[in-house]
Amino acid sequence: MLKNECIGFGPGIRQILSIFGIVAACYAAPVAAQNKWMDEKGHVHYSDLPPPAAARVLSMGSSATASIKGSTEELPAELQALLKRSPVVLFTTPDCSPCTQARSHLNKRGIPFSEKTVTSHIDVEAFRKIGFSQDLFPSMTVGQERAMGFESSEWNRLLTGAGYPENVALPPSYKASPATPLVQRELVQPANRIVSTPRVETPNPASLKPVVRF
């Protein structure tokens, strides 16, 4: 069984997370966050993605499809219900051929999904908090289910298990929204106060190497 994936970030970069990731995360605004949840250490998180299974949910957004900004109102009622119950999110990195394969697979199957890019240390920190144990891309969440690395049979199993039909004919008017960073880059700046933005090193896309796992 072939499994395509891109390795995210090496040990050296992970060591920087504790310095730059935490500092920069303090400035990240939860303005667009839909969900609020608390982890096992009592830390509160804001995200437009589904909270981890073990998290204590404090509040949920008015619509679980908020991160899928396509023309959802024109989708069949059955599909709209699936999107509210088990939204599909694709996580990708730049210059990743398996990511392209995964995106094409979802499009061919007719799955409405949102795409989140992981390009900075802040994104990596948020990616791991979702519940992913390794920085492997592409990755996908279907509701609270997760898959790392692209394997069509495994991804189909998760989608079918969530209730998505094997072949969905999306309306011609449906347009998927472009990919957006996993963590919004907006900054909260108190009135009459200048806040300096910490420099966050962005990993070199050339270091992301496709891996074929047997």
C-alpha positions as CSV (number, residue, x, y, z in Angstrom):
1,M,0.0,0.0,0.0
2,L,1.5,3.3,-1.0
3,K,1.2,6.3,1.2
4,N,2.4,9.7,0.0
5,E,3.4,12.4,2.5
6,C,5.7,15.3,3.0
7,I,7.8,15.6,6.1
8,G,7.1,18.9,7.8
9,F,9.8,20.3,10.0
10,G,13.1,18.9,11.4
11,P,14.2,18.7,15.0
12,G,16.1,22.0,14.8
13,I,13.0,23.9,13.8
14,R,10.9,22.3,16.5
15,Q,13.3,23.6,19.2
16,I,12.6,27.1,18.0
17,L,8.9,26.6,18.6
18,S,9.3,27.0,22.3
19,I,10.8,30.5,21.8
20,F,9.2,32.0,18.7
21,G,6.0,30.1,18.5
22,I,4.8,30.9,22.0
23,V,5.8,34.5,21.9
24,A,4.2,35.1,18.5
25,A,1.1,33.2,19.5
26,C,0.4,35.8,22.2
27,Y,-0.2,38.3,19.4
28,A,-2.4,36.1,17.3
29,A,-6.0,37.4,17.5
30,P,-8.9,35.0,18.0
31,V,-11.1,37.5,16.0
32,A,-12.1,34.9,13.4
33,A,-12.2,32.0,15.7
34,Q,-15.5,30.0,15.8
35,N,-14.7,27.5,18.6
36,K,-13.4,27.9,22.1
37,W,-12.0,25.0,24.1
38,M,-9.7,24.1,27.0
39,D,-6.9,21.6,26.9
40,E,-5.9,19.2,29.7
41,K,-3.6,21.8,31.2
42,G,-6.3,24.4,31.5
43,H,-5.2,26.5,28.6
44,V,-8.0,28.1,26.5
45,H,-7.8,28.0,22.7
46,Y,-9.7,29.7,19.9
47,S,-10.0,28.1,16.5
48,D,-12.3,27.8,13.5
49,L,-11.4,24.1,13.4
50,P,-13.0,21.3,15.4
51,P,-11.5,20.9,18.9
52,P,-9.5,17.8,19.8
53,A,-11.6,14.8,21.1
54,A,-10.2,15.1,24.6
55,A,-10.8,18.9,24.8
56,R,-13.4,20.5,27.0
57,V,-15.5,22.5,24.7
58,L,-16.4,25.9,26.1
59,S,-18.3,27.3,23.1
60,M,-18.9,26.4,19.5
61,G,-19.5,28.8,16.5
62,S,-22.9,29.3,15.1
63,S,-22.0,27.1,12.1
64,A,-19.5,24.3,11.8
65,T,-19.2,25.1,8.1
66,A,-17.8,28.6,8.8
67,S,-14.4,27.6,7.6
68,I,-15.8,26.3,4.3
69,K,-16.6,29.6,2.5
70,G,-17.9,28.1,-0.8
71,S,-21.5,28.5,-1.9
72,T,-22.7,26.0,0.7
73,E,-26.2,27.4,0.5
74,E,-26.5,26.0,-3.0
75,L,-25.4,22.5,-1.9
76,P,-27.9,19.6,-1.5
77,A,-29.5,19.6,2.0
78,E,-27.9,16.2,2.8
79,L,-24.5,17.6,2.1
80,Q,-25.1,20.7,4.1
81,A,-26.0,18.6,7.1
82,L,-22.8,16.5,6.7
83,L,-20.7,19.7,6.6
84,K,-22.2,20.9,9.8
85,R,-21.6,17.5,11.5
86,S,-18.3,16.5,10.0
87,P,-16.5,19.4,8.2
88,V,-13.5,18.3,6.0
89,V,-10.3,20.3,6.4
90,L,-7.2,19.7,4.3
91,F,-3.8,20.7,5.7
92,T,-1.0,21.4,3.2
93,T,2.5,22.9,2.8
94,P,4.1,24.6,-0.2
95,D,5.7,22.6,-3.0
96,C,4.2,19.3,-1.9
97,S,3.2,17.0,-4.7
98,P,1.2,14.6,-2.4
99,C,-0.7,17.7,-1.2
100,T,-1.7,18.3,-4.8
101,Q,-2.8,14.7,-5.2
102,A,-4.9,14.9,-2.1
103,R,-6.6,18.1,-3.2
104,S,-7.3,16.6,-6.6
105,H,-8.8,13.5,-4.9
106,L,-11.2,15.5,-2.8
107,N,-12.3,17.6,-5.8
108,K,-12.8,14.6,-7.9
109,R,-15.0,12.9,-5.3
110,G,-17.0,16.1,-4.9
111,I,-16.1,16.9,-1.3
112,P,-16.5,20.5,-0.2
113,F,-13.5,21.3,2.1
114,S,-11.5,24.1,3.5
115,E,-7.7,24.1,3.0
116,K,-5.3,25.4,5.7
117,T,-1.6,26.0,4.9
118,V,1.1,25.3,7.4
119,T,4.1,27.5,6.6
120,S,5.2,29.1,9.9
121,H,6.2,27.9,13.4
122,I,2.9,29.3,14.7
123,D,1.0,27.2,12.2
124,V,3.0,24.1,13.3
125,E,2.1,24.7,16.9
126,A,-1.6,25.0,16.1
127,F,-1.4,21.9,13.9
128,R,-0.1,19.8,16.7
129,K,-2.7,21.2,19.1
130,I,-5.4,19.8,16.8
131,G,-4.1,16.4,17.7
132,F,-1.5,15.5,15.0
133,S,1.5,13.7,16.4
134,Q,3.8,14.2,13.4
135,D,4.4,17.0,10.9
136,L,3.3,15.0,7.9
137,F,1.5,16.5,4.9
138,P,-1.0,16.4,3.5
139,S,-3.2,15.7,6.5
140,M,-7.0,15.8,6.8
141,T,-9.6,16.0,9.5
142,V,-13.2,14.8,9.0
143,G,-15.0,16.0,12.0
144,Q,-12.8,14.8,14.8
145,E,-11.2,12.0,12.8
146,R,-7.7,12.5,11.5
147,A,-5.5,11.2,8.7
148,M,-1.8,11.9,8.1
149,G,-0.1,11.4,4.7
150,F,-2.2,10.8,1.6
151,E,-3.5,7.3,1.1
152,S,-6.7,7.3,-1.1
153,S,-8.2,4.2,0.4
154,E,-7.8,5.5,4.0
155,W,-9.1,8.9,3.1
156,N,-12.1,7.3,1.3
157,R,-12.8,5.2,4.4
158,L,-12.9,8.2,6.7
159,L,-15.1,10.2,4.2
160,T,-17.5,7.3,3.7
161,G,-17.6,6.5,7.4
162,A,-18.7,10.1,8.1
163,G,-21.5,9.7,5.6
164,Y,-20.2,11.4,2.5
165,P,-21.4,9.8,-0.7
166,E,-18.8,8.2,-2.9
167,N,-19.7,10.4,-5.8
168,V,-21.1,13.9,-5.2
169,A,-22.1,16.2,-8.0
170,L,-21.5,19.7,-6.8
171,P,-23.5,22.4,-8.4
172,P,-21.8,24.2,-11.3
173,S,-22.1,27.5,-9.3
174,Y,-20.2,26.1,-6.3
175,K,-16.8,27.7,-5.9
176,A,-14.3,26.6,-3.2
177,S,-12.5,29.3,-1.3
178,P,-8.7,29.6,-1.6
179,A,-6.4,28.2,1.0
180,T,-5.7,30.3,4.0
181,P,-3.0,30.1,6.8
182,L,-3.9,27.8,9.7
183,V,-3.4,30.7,12.1
184,Q,-4.7,34.1,11.2
185,R,-2.0,36.8,11.0
186,E,-4.1,39.6,12.4
187,L,-2.6,41.3,15.5
188,V,-4.3,42.8,18.5
189,Q,-2.9,46.2,19.3
190,P,-4.2,48.0,22.4
191,A,-5.1,51.7,21.9
192,N,-2.3,54.2,22.2
193,R,0.3,51.4,22.4
194,I,2.8,50.3,19.8
195,V,3.2,46.5,19.7
196,S,6.3,45.2,17.9
197,T,5.7,42.0,16.0
198,P,8.3,39.3,16.8
199,R,10.1,37.9,13.8
200,V,9.0,34.4,13.0
201,E,11.3,32.3,10.9
202,T,9.5,30.6,8.0
203,P,10.9,27.2,7.0
204,N,12.4,26.8,3.6
205,P,9.9,25.0,1.4
206,A,12.8,23.2,-0.2
207,S,13.2,21.2,3.0
208,L,9.9,19.6,2.6
209,K,10.7,16.2,1.0
210,P,8.0,13.9,-0.4
211,V,8.1,10.5,1.1
212,V,6.5,7.3,-0.3
213,R,5.8,4.8,2.5
214,F,5.2,1.2,1.7
